[in-house]
Amino acid sequence: MLLALAIVLLCLAQSAGAVTTTVGAKQYGVQPEVEGELTEISEPLSYGNGPVVHNSASYALYWDHRSGEYTGEWQTLISNFLENTGASSGALNNDFAVITQYHDTTGAKAAYEQTFRGAYTDTDPYPSSENCNEGAPCLTDAQIRTELTKYITDIGLPTGLNPSSGPTPIYYVFTPPGVTVCLEGSGEHGHCSSQASAHPLCSYHSFIPAGGQLSSTVLYAVEPWTAGNFGTNGSPQVSGSNCQDGTGTIQEPNQIGLGGEGEYGAGLADLIINNVAHQALSTATNPLFTGWHDAGVDANEVVDKCRNDFLGGELLEPPNASVDPKTKAGKAHNQSLGGVHYYLNDVFDQAAAFAPYPGVPCINGVNILPRFTAQNPIRSGDVATFNTTESNITLGVQKYNWSFGDGTGTEVNCEDRVPTNGFAPQECTGTSGTNLTNPVASTQHVYTYGGTYTVSLTIADYGGNTATISHDVTVTGPAPPAPSTPGTSTSTSSASSAAATPSDTKTSGGAGGAGSAGHTPPAATQAIASQSLSRVLKNGLVIRYSVNEQVAGRFEVLLASSIARKLGIHGPAAGGLANRTPPQTIIAKAILVTTKGGHNTYRLKLSKTTVTRLRKLRKVSLMIRMVVHNATSPAVTTVLNTVSLSR
């Protein structure tokens, strides 16, 4: 009997902490209240072969029938957060970039591609009967579903999961202070937003299946007011820390001080924002509860596995316990979206379970920093080894592409080794490195001739991000034979570490270069084929070039740094420009190697992130820089053209 009782109590304890919960016939992804630090759960998530959200559109619905309980200051902060997450789509420095590694059976990922479709205020009265068994006003999830369905159909708002007509709508329903929300119905106690509940919750997500008034599925999240009342005149004073980081000290990075209500509680919305991010990420990766979650009784989702972990990102050290005496809150933040600071729970990185470096399971931003080392010296005919173990790729490596600078290259393809499938890195395939102990991190190459070669490594991660790094290596040995007759050149390239820009093309500039004493630089020209902005964004920049001999070098795409900053495009600063030229950022580059002199074309494709950023512009000016040298001389020729692109 005692053994049976112990087993029952154990099962109850496990279900009490469950975050994917079934109540009646409905499933919920619940963010429960949690006090104190939790142990990180590093075991991989399981995949249930269901869909993920490929891209989303956020809708905010403030159900406040007294119209004013949910203050304008709170609504502004929350709605701006949804707007900023959309405007920052594709950025790597926040939570939303982490989930791009999670895919479904179609091969599509939970892409960081969001839009904000506005905020709505619902002033319908709360139901007066069949409410949950808590202090009034009290709403059941069934009542919220009914109201949301009515609102969607009355206004004609969209529905569906990954519809062909556009992004997946996700509805966020907000209720004001004093309103309790419960999953259970009248007469039952359990999962409610009140701290006295048997299983107090902070927020939850679920879905309404198609049927009745709805022609397709509706994804929604419910965000009751669980931020407490610090900084207000409310009594007794209640902390919302257990719905933030559980430390007892709340953080409000957007606290404005004394607000229009005559209180110091405007920053409390920062706690609700953390709940919104939690449900946005969980909904995207587990919309129908057949996506990514733990297989055990806890059924943790992608944020739950890192619950109460906020370290990293822009938070260089844990926040201290000091607070403002009026707000009773600190102002720590760990990431920024749209230039606004936020304090958001970290997200589980599945790749960390399989990649020893960097191997951090809870992160709030993505690194893709390729690095490699080469042996020194290199002689022609030697087997040269290049090693990239030190690369910092948080989402796991999908492909390595090497360009050795002599017209040859190789690819190591790990595309079928999705980190969430648990395969070891050695299952990647490639034409090089097959005799090495680690064929992923190393590659080998033999140079036939001496000279200076630009070796380039491009890495693609499982989130669809790419980055490139290049180093010059010097090979001692005989020079390559002189070209006999001009002919067609060949080229190889590495994908760009950042992206480039689009539009109809007008070019100016020509060939030229500076030689050093005793050396004659090669002659070269380049120009951009006339294309529309849309075509460039889709297909890349087509560069027509000519050289009078065998050369090696690179193409670079430069964008004014002031514009790059506004768009959130990152890249190295371009040096060597003429005096008074505005600062430029290199947003794309490619390696060029020819075997003979002659004419040819090169298509330089922009990265996905850069294309997304540039779509915000109707016209843009770019500089295209071509830098080449011949095989026997350090003398360099630089050709610079300015291109105006417009839709």
C-alpha positions in Angstrom: 0.0 0.0 0.0 2.8 2.4 0.9 4.6 1.6 -2.4 1.4 2.2 -4.3 0.9 5.5 -2.5 4.5 6.6 -3.2 4.0 5.9 -7.0 0.8 7.9 -7.0 2.4 10.8 -5.3 5.3 10.7 -7.7 3.0 10.8 -10.7 1.1 13.7 -9.2 4.3 15.6 -8.6 5.4 15.0 -12.2 2.1 16.1 -13.7 2.0 19.1 -11.4 5.2 20.4 -13.1 4.0 19.4 -16.6 4.1 22.2 -19.2 2.3 20.4 -22.0 -1.0 19.7 -20.3 -4.2 18.0 -21.3 -7.4 19.2 -19.7 -10.5 17.4 -20.8 -10.0 16.7 -24.5 -7.8 19.8 -25.1 -4.1 20.3 -25.1 -2.2 23.3 -23.8 1.4 24.5 -23.7 1.5 26.1 -20.2 4.1 28.5 -18.8 3.7 27.7 -15.1 4.9 29.9 -12.2 8.3 28.9 -11.1 10.3 30.1 -8.1 14.1 30.0 -8.0 16.7 28.7 -10.5 16.0 25.5 -12.4 18.5 22.9 -13.6 19.1 23.1 -17.3 17.6 20.1 -19.2 20.2 19.3 -21.9 18.6 16.2 -23.3 17.4 16.7 -26.9 13.8 17.5 -27.7 11.8 14.9 -29.5 9.9 15.4 -32.8 6.3 14.2 -33.2 6.3 14.5 -37.0 3.9 17.4 -36.9 4.1 20.9 -38.4 6.1 24.0 -37.3 5.0 27.5 -38.1 7.0 28.6 -41.2 6.3 32.3 -40.8 3.8 34.2 -38.7 1.6 37.2 -38.4 0.9 38.4 -34.8 -2.5 39.9 -33.7 -2.9 41.5 -30.2 -6.4 41.4 -28.7 -6.9 43.2 -25.5 -10.2 41.9 -23.9 -11.0 44.7 -21.5 -14.7 45.3 -21.3 -14.3 48.2 -18.9 -11.9 49.8 -21.5 -9.1 51.3 -19.4 -8.1 48.6 -17.0 -5.4 47.6 -19.5 -3.6 51.0 -19.6 -2.4 52.6 -22.7 1.2 52.5 -21.5 1.1 48.7 -21.1 -0.6 48.3 -24.5 2.1 50.5 -26.1 5.0 48.4 -24.7 3.4 45.1 -25.6 2.2 46.1 -29.1 5.6 47.7 -29.8 7.3 44.5 -28.8 5.3 42.5 -31.4 6.0 45.2 -33.9 9.8 45.1 -33.1 10.0 41.3 -33.4 8.5 41.6 -36.9 10.8 44.5 -37.9 13.8 42.6 -36.7 13.0 39.4 -38.6 16.1 37.6 -39.7 18.4 39.2 -37.1 20.6 36.8 -35.1 20.9 38.6 -31.8 17.6 37.5 -30.1 15.5 34.5 -29.0 13.6 34.2 -32.3 16.8 33.3 -34.3 17.3 30.3 -32.1 14.2 28.4 -33.2 15.1 28.5 -36.9 16.9 25.1 -36.5 13.6 23.3 -35.8 12.0 21.9 -38.9 9.1 19.7 -39.9 8.7 16.8 -42.3 8.4 19.1 -45.3 11.9 20.3 -44.6 10.7 23.8 -43.8 11.9 25.5 -40.6 10.3 27.7 -38.0 11.8 30.7 -39.8 12.3 34.0 -38.1 10.0 35.8 -40.5 7.2 37.7 -38.7 4.9 40.6 -39.3 2.7 42.5 -36.8 -0.9 42.9 -38.0 -2.1 45.3 -35.4 -3.8 45.5 -32.0 -7.5 45.3 -31.3 -9.6 46.2 -28.2 -12.5 43.9 -27.3 -15.1 45.6 -25.0 -17.6 42.8 -24.9 -18.8 42.0 -21.4 -17.3 39.0 -19.7 -19.7 36.0 -19.4 -21.7 36.0 -16.2 -22.4 32.3 -16.1 -20.4 29.0 -16.3 -17.3 30.9 -15.1 -14.3 29.2 -13.5 -14.4 28.6 -9.7 -12.3 31.6 -8.7 -13.0 35.1 -7.6 -15.0 37.1 -10.2 -14.4 38.1 -12.9 -13.1 34.7 -13.9 -12.8 33.3 -17.5 -12.5 29.7 -18.6 -10.5 28.8 -21.7 -13.7 27.7 -23.3 -15.1 31.2 -22.9 -12.0 32.7 -24.4 -12.2 30.4 -27.4 -15.8 31.4 -27.9 -15.0 35.1 -27.7 -11.9 34.8 -30.0 -13.9 32.8 -32.6 -16.7 35.5 -32.5 -14.2 38.3 -32.9 -12.3 36.7 -35.8 -15.5 35.9 -37.7 -17.2 39.3 -37.0 -14.2 41.2 -38.4 -13.1 38.7 -41.0 -9.6 38.0 -39.7 -7.5 35.2 -41.2 -7.1 31.7 -39.9 -5.0 28.7 -40.8 -1.7 26.9 -40.2 0.9 27.5 -42.9 -1.7 28.6 -45.4 -0.7 29.1 -49.0 -2.2 32.6 -49.0 0.3 34.1 -46.5 1.8 33.8 -43.0 0.2 31.9 -40.2 -1.9 34.2 -37.9 -1.2 33.8 -34.2 -3.7 35.6 -31.8 -2.5 36.9 -28.4 -5.5 37.5 -26.0 -4.6 39.8 -23.1 -6.8 40.2 -20.0 -6.3 43.1 -17.5 -5.5 43.0 -13.8 -8.2 41.5 -11.6 -9.4 39.0 -14.2 -8.5 35.3 -13.5 -8.1 32.9 -16.4 -8.4 29.1 -15.9 -8.1 26.1 -18.2 -10.8 24.2 -16.2 -14.5 25.0 -16.1 -16.9 26.0 -13.4 -16.6 24.1 -10.1 -13.0 22.9 -10.8 -9.7 24.1 -9.4 -6.3 23.7 -11.2 -4.5 25.6 -13.8 -5.4 29.3 -13.2 -3.6 32.6 -13.3 -4.2 33.3 -9.6 -1.3 32.5 -7.3 -3.7 30.6 -5.0 -4.4 28.1 -7.8 -3.3 24.4 -7.4 -1.1 24.9 -10.5 -0.7 28.7 -11.0 0.1 29.6 -14.6 1.6 32.7 -16.3 0.4 32.1 -19.8 -0.5 29.3 -22.3 -1.0 28.5 -25.9 -3.3 26.2 -27.8 -5.3 25.9 -31.0 -9.0 25.9 -32.1 -9.6 23.2 -34.7 -11.6 24.0 -37.9 -15.3 23.6 -37.6 -18.5 25.7 -37.1 -17.7 29.3 -37.9 -14.0 28.5 -38.5 -12.9 27.2 -41.9 -9.4 26.4 -40.7 -7.3 26.1 -37.5 -6.7 29.1 -35.2 -3.5 29.3 -33.2 -3.8 31.4 -30.1 -2.0 32.3 -26.8 -3.6 33.7 -23.7 -1.8 36.3 -21.6 -3.5 37.0 -18.3 -2.2 39.8 -16.1 0.4 37.9 -14.0 2.9 40.8 -13.6 1.8 41.8 -10.1 1.3 45.4 -9.0 4.7 46.7 -7.9 4.9 50.4 -8.5 1.1 50.9 -8.4 -1.2 51.9 -5.6 -2.6 48.4 -5.3 -2.7 46.7 -2.0 -1.5 44.2 -1.0 1.7 44.5 -3.1 2.1 41.3 -5.3 5.3 40.4 -7.2 5.3 38.9 -10.6 8.8 37.5 -10.3 7.6 33.9 -10.6 6.4 34.7 -14.1 9.8 36.2 -15.0 13.0 34.7 -13.6 11.9 33.5 -10.2 14.6 35.4 -8.3 12.2 37.6 -6.3 13.5 40.7 -8.1 11.6 41.8 -11.2 13.3 43.5 -14.1 11.7 46.3 -16.1 14.1 47.6 -18.8 11.4 49.9 -20.2 10.3 51.5 -17.0 9.5 55.1 -17.7 9.1 56.3 -14.1 5.9 58.1 -13.2 3.3 57.3 -15.8 0.2 59.0 -17.0 -1.8 57.0 -14.4 0.1 58.8 -11.6 1.8 55.5 -10.7 5.2 53.8 -11.3 3.8 50.6 -12.8 4.2 51.2 -16.6 7.2 48.9 -16.7 5.2 45.9 -15.4 4.3 45.2 -19.1 7.9 44.0 -19.5 7.0 40.9 -17.5 4.0 40.2 -19.8 6.3 40.7 -22.8 8.5 37.8 -21.5 5.4 35.6 -21.4 4.4 36.7 -24.9 7.9 35.7 -26.2 7.6 32.4 -24.4 4.3 31.5 -26.1 5.4 32.9 -29.5 8.5 30.6 -29.6 6.6 27.5 -28.2 3.7 28.0 -30.7 6.1 28.3 -33.6 7.8 25.0 -32.8 4.9 23.0 -31.3 1.6 24.5 -32.7 -0.5 21.4 -32.6 1.5 19.6 -29.9 2.9 17.2 -32.5 6.1 19.2 -33.1 9.1 19.7 -30.8 8.8 18.8 -27.1 10.2 16.4 -24.5 9.0 12.9 -24.8 8.8 12.5 -21.0 6.0 13.3 -18.6 7.0 16.9 -18.3 6.7 17.4 -22.1 8.9 20.6 -21.9 8.8 22.9 -25.0 11.6 24.8 -26.5 11.6 27.6 -23.8 10.6 25.5 -20.8 13.8 23.5 -21.0 15.7 26.8 -20.2 13.1 28.2 -17.8 14.5 31.0 -15.5 17.8 31.1 -17.6 18.3 34.7 -18.8 22.2 34.8 -19.0 24.0 35.7 -22.1 23.4 38.0 -25.0 23.7 41.6 -23.8 23.4 40.6 -20.1 27.1 40.2 -19.3 26.6 39.3 -15.7 23.5 38.3 -13.6 21.4 41.3 -12.5 21.9 42.3 -8.8 19.1 42.6 -6.3 19.1 46.4 -6.2 15.8 48.0 -7.2 14.4 51.4 -7.7 12.5 52.3 -4.5 9.4 53.5 -6.4 9.1 50.8 -9.0 10.6 48.0 -6.8 12.3 46.8 -10.0 15.7 46.6 -11.7 16.3 47.5 -15.3 18.4 44.6 -16.6 18.1 43.5 -20.2 19.6 40.6 -22.2 18.6 41.4 -25.8 17.4 44.2 -28.1 14.9 44.3 -30.9 14.3 47.4 -33.0 16.7 49.3 -30.6 14.5 48.5 -27.6 15.8 46.5 -24.6 14.0 43.4 -23.4 14.5 40.8 -20.6 13.5 37.5 -22.2 13.9 33.9 -21.2 16.6 31.9 -23.0 15.7 29.2 -25.6 17.0 25.6 -25.9 19.6 25.1 -28.6 19.2 21.5 -29.8 22.6 21.6 -31.7 24.4 22.0 -28.3 23.5 18.4 -27.4 25.6 17.2 -30.3 28.3 19.8 -30.8 30.9 20.1 -28.0 31.8 23.6 -29.1 30.3 26.0 -28.2 27.9 23.5 -26.6 25.7 26.0 -24.6 22.2 24.6 -24.3 20.4 27.8 -23.3 21.0 30.8 -25.5 19.2 34.1 -26.6 21.0 34.8 -29.9 22.9 33.0 -32.6 26.6 33.0 -33.6 27.9 32.0 -37.0 31.6 32.8 -36.8 33.7 30.6 -39.2 37.4 30.3 -38.4 40.1 28.2 -39.8 43.9 27.7 -39.6 46.3 26.6 -42.3 49.7 25.0 -42.0 52.7 27.2 -42.7 54.8 27.0 -44.8 53.0 25.3 -47.8 55.0 24.0 -50.7 53.6 23.0 -54.1 53.0 19.3 -54.1 52.5 19.1 -50.3 49.2 18.0 -48.8 48.0 21.2 -47.1 45.6 20.8 -44.2 43.0 23.4 -43.2 41.2 23.0 -39.9 38.0 24.8 -38.8 37.4 23.2 -35.4 37.5 26.7 -33.8 34.4 27.9 -35.7 31.7 29.2 -33.3 28.4 27.9 -34.9 25.7 27.7 -32.3 22.9 26.1 -34.5 25.1 23.4 -35.9 26.9 23.1 -39.3 24.8 22.1 -42.3 27.5 22.7 -45.0 31.2 23.6 -45.2 32.3 25.0 -48.6 36.0 25.5 -49.3 37.5 27.5 -52.1 41.3 27.1 -52.3 42.0 30.1 -54.5 43.4 28.1 -57.4 40.1 27.5 -59.2 39.2 24.4 -57.1 37.1 23.8 -54.0 35.2 21.2 -52.1 32.0 20.8 -50.1 31.4 18.9 -46.9 27.6 18.3 -46.7 25.9 17.7 -43.4 22.4 18.6 -44.6 20.9 15.2 -43.7 22.5 15.3 -40.3 19.9 17.5 -38.6 21.0 18.0 -35.0 17.6 17.0 -33.7 18.0 13.6 -35.3 20.9 12.8 -33.1 23.4 11.8 -35.7 27.2 12.2 -35.1 29.1 14.8 -37.1 31.1 12.0 -38.8 28.0 11.1 -40.9 28.6 14.3 -43.0 29.7 13.5 -46.5 32.4 15.2 -48.6 35.0 14.6 -51.2 37.8 15.8 -49.0 39.1 14.8 -45.6 37.9 11.2 -45.8 41.2 9.9 -44.4 41.2 12.3 -41.5 40.0 11.6 -38.0 37.4 14.3 -38.2 36.2 14.8 -41.8 33.9 17.7 -40.8 36.4 20.0 -39.2 39.4 19.4 -41.5 40.1 19.3 -45.2 43.2 18.8 -47.4 44.4 20.2 -50.6 47.4 20.0 -52.9 48.7 23.1 -54.8 50.4 22.5 -58.1 52.1 25.9 -58.4 53.6 28.5 -56.1 51.9 31.8 -55.5 49.6 33.6 -53.1 46.1 32.1 -52.9 43.0 33.4 -51.1 41.4 30.4 -49.3 37.8 30.9 -48.4 35.5 29.0 -46.1 31.8 29.4 -46.2 29.7 27.8 -43.4 25.9 27.3 -43.5 24.1 26.5 -40.3 20.8 24.7 -39.7 19.0 28.0 -39.4 19.8 28.9 -43.0 22.4 31.5 -42.1 25.8 31.7 -43.9 29.1 33.4 -43.2 32.4 33.4 -45.0 36.0 34.0 -43.9 39.1 34.2 -46.1 42.8 34.0 -45.6 45.7 34.5 -48.0 48.2 31.6 -48.0 51.6 31.6 -49.7 52.7 28.5 -51.6 56.4 28.2 -52.5 57.1 26.4 -55.8 57.3 27.0 -59.5 55.1 29.6 -61.0 52.1 28.5 -63.2 52.8 28.5 -66.9 52.1 31.6 -68.8 48.7 31.6 -70.7 49.1 30.9 -74.4 46.1 32.4 -75.9 43.2 34.4 -74.4 40.2 32.3 -73.7 37.2 31.9 -71.4 37.9 32.2 -67.7 36.5 30.1 -65.0 35.7 31.2 -61.5 34.8 29.7 -58.1 33.3 31.5 -55.2 32.4 31.3 -51.6 28.9 32.4 -50.5 28.8 35.9 -49.0 28.9 36.4 -45.3 26.5 39.2 -45.6 24.2 40.2 -48.4 24.0 42.6 -51.3 21.4 44.9 -52.8 19.2 45.1 -55.9 17.7 47.3 -58.7 18.0 48.4 -62.3 21.7 48.9 -62.9 23.7 51.8 -64.1 27.4 51.6 -63.9 30.3 54.0 -64.1 34.0 53.5 -63.7 36.6 51.4 -65.4 39.7 49.4 -65.2 42.8 50.5 -63.5 45.4 49.6 -60.9 48.5 50.5 -59.2 51.7 48.5 -59.8 54.7 48.2 -57.6 58.3 48.6 -58.7 59.3 46.1 -61.3 55.8 44.6 -61.6 53.0 45.2 -64.2 49.5 44.8 -62.8 46.9 42.9 -64.8 44.4 44.8 -66.9 40.7 44.3 -65.9 37.3 45.7 -66.4 33.9 45.0 -64.8 30.3 46.2 -65.1 26.9 45.1 -63.8 24.4 43.7 -66.3 21.2 45.7 -66.3 18.6 44.1 -64.0 15.7 45.2 -61.9 15.9 45.3 -58.1 13.5 42.4 -57.8 15.6 40.2 -60.1 18.7 41.0 -58.2 17.1 40.1 -54.9 15.9 36.9 -56.4 18.8 35.8 -58.6 21.8 37.9 -57.6 24.0 40.5 -59.2 25.4 39.5 -62.6 28.9 40.9 -63.1 30.5 41.1 -66.5 34.2 41.2 -66.4 37.4 40.8 -68.5 41.0 40.2 -67.6 44.1 40.1 -69.9 45.8 37.2 -68.1 45.3 34.6 -65.4 44.4 36.3 -62.2 43.1 35.7 -58.6 41.1 38.1 -56.5 37.7 38.9 -55.4 34.5 40.8 -55.9 33.0 43.0 -53.1 29.6 44.6 -52.8 29.7 47.8 -50.7 26.7 49.6 -49.1 26.8 53.0 -47.3 27.4 52.2 -43.7 24.6 54.6 -42.6 22.1 52.6 -44.6 23.5 49.3 -43.5 23.0 50.2 -39.8 19.4 51.3 -40.4 18.6 48.0 -42.1 20.5 45.9 -39.6 23.0 44.5 -42.2 26.3 43.7 -40.7 29.7 43.3 -42.3 33.3 44.6 -42.2 34.2 48.2 -43.0 35.6 48.7 -46.4 39.1 50.3 -46.5 41.2 51.7 -49.3 38.5 54.1 -50.6 39.1 57.6 -52.0 39.1 60.5 -49.6 35.7 61.9 -48.7 34.0 58.7 -49.8 31.2 58.0 -47.2 32.0 55.0 -45.0 31.0 51.8 -46.7 30.2 48.3 -45.3 31.1 45.1 -47.3 27.8 43.3 -47.5 28.8 40.5 -49.9 31.9 39.1 -51.5 33.0 36.3 -53.8 36.4 34.8 -54.8 37.5 35.0 -58.4 40.1 32.8 -59.9 40.7 32.5 -63.7 42.9 30.1 -65.7 43.3 32.4 -68.7 42.6 35.9 -69.9 39.3 36.7 -71.5 35.7 37.7 -70.9 33.1 36.1 -68.6 30.2 36.7 -66.2 29.8 36.0 -62.5 26.6 35.8 -60.6 27.0 37.0 -57.0 24.0 35.9 -54.9 23.1 37.8 -51.8 22.5 36.1 -48.5 18.9 35.5 -47.4 19.2 37.9 -44.5 20.5 40.7 -46.7 17.8 40.1 -49.3 15.1 40.4 -46.5 16.6 43.7 -45.3 17.0 45.2 -48.8 13.3 44.5 -49.7 12.5 47.4 -47.4 14.1 49.8 -49.9 12.7 51.0 -53.2 16.1 52.1 -54.5 19.7 51.8 -53.4 23.2 52.7 -54.6 25.9 50.1 -54.3 29.6 50.0 -55.1 31.0 46.9 -56.8 34.8 46.5 -56.2 36.9 44.1 -58.2 40.4 43.4 -56.8 42.7 41.1 -58.8 46.4 40.3 -59.1 48.4 37.9 -61.3 50.1 34.7 -60.1 53.6 36.0 -60.1 53.3 39.5 -58.9 51.9 41.3 -55.8 50.8 44.2 -58.0 47.1 44.7 -57.7 44.4 46.1 -60.0 41.2 47.5 -58.4 38.1 48.4 -60.4 35.3 50.3 -58.7 31.8 51.0 -60.1 28.8 52.6 -58.5 25.5 51.0 -59.3 22.0 52.6 -58.8 19.3 50.0 -58.3 15.6 50.7 -58.2 12.4 48.7 -58.5 
